[in-house]
Amino acid sequence: MFPDDSVHLVDDVNAMIRPQTCPICEKELAADAGLNSPLFPFCSQRCKDVDLYRWGEGKYQIVEPLKPEHLQNPDVDLPEELEELL
């Protein structure tokens, strides 16, 4: 391996790693946002509220249907209200 090759490898790795962005406004987040920000993965309270509003309006969906085996998984603790319905 030649010294010039190592420079190209570093450039290739940096090109593959994209910074984390806010899912609402796509603003770039700080590298340590996941560790330090209570708003993560959002950049602001506004973006967090927009996301919650979209969930409430039904704009997001969970596409996998709920199956009986999901409810029978002993590793999942269900709230008492749900266990009473089963």
C-alpha atoms as one frame of an Amber mdcrd trajectory, in Angstrom:
protein
   0.000   0.000   0.000   1.337   3.405  -0.934   0.970   6.505   1.243  -1.330
   8.148  -1.323  -3.736   5.176  -1.128  -4.475   5.794   2.571  -5.671   9.310
   1.771  -8.166   7.919  -0.735  -9.439   5.351   1.778 -10.125   8.063   4.340
 -11.964  10.123   1.720 -14.071   7.080   0.765 -15.046   6.399   4.394 -15.974
  10.041   5.024 -18.097  10.061   1.871 -20.102   7.078   3.168 -20.825   8.601
   6.590 -23.564  11.192   6.392 -24.398  13.455   9.307 -27.647  12.828  11.175
 -30.412  15.206  10.143 -33.734  16.191  11.664 -36.498  14.035  10.098 -38.814
  17.059   9.832 -36.719  19.990   8.567 -33.572  18.059   7.555 -31.319  20.432
   9.514 -27.958  18.829  10.290 -27.633  17.752  13.932 -24.515  17.849  16.078
 -22.515  14.637  16.098 -23.268  14.072  19.797 -26.960  15.046  19.614 -28.060
  11.477  20.295 -26.220  11.507  23.592 -26.866  15.054  24.758 -30.182  16.259
  23.377 -33.539  15.341  24.943 -35.092  16.327  21.601 -33.159  13.764  19.540
 -33.739  12.887  16.689 -35.289  16.324  16.230 -33.449  19.642  16.133 -36.037
  21.634  18.089 -39.199  21.385  20.141 -41.114  22.696  17.116 -39.986  19.775
  14.925 -40.796  17.329  17.718 -44.291  18.830  17.993 -44.787  18.697  14.211
 -43.946  14.979  14.282 -46.406  14.341  17.119 -49.107  16.262  15.248 -48.513
  14.155  12.124 -48.912  10.949  14.162 -52.139  12.317  15.635 -53.491  13.187
  12.202 -52.795   9.654  10.939 -50.142  10.741   8.452 -47.779   8.036   9.667
 -48.639   4.367   9.697 -47.153   1.182  11.054 -47.363  -1.064   8.029 -46.913
  -4.450   9.694 -50.241  -5.843  10.921 -50.507  -6.954  14.532 -50.413 -10.746
  14.750 -51.450 -13.015  17.649 -47.846 -14.101  18.195 -46.937 -10.467  18.871
 -49.312 -10.562  21.827 -48.111 -13.957  23.044 -44.432 -12.964  23.305 -43.502
 -13.500  26.989 -40.588 -11.054  26.686 -42.960  -8.113  26.267 -44.595  -6.622
  29.338 -48.062  -5.358  28.486 -49.889  -2.782  30.587 -52.544  -4.309  32.838
 -55.328  -2.708  30.790 -54.220  -4.626  27.679 -53.694  -7.900  29.517 -57.294
  -7.738  30.751 -58.509  -7.517  27.134 -56.646 -10.676  26.140
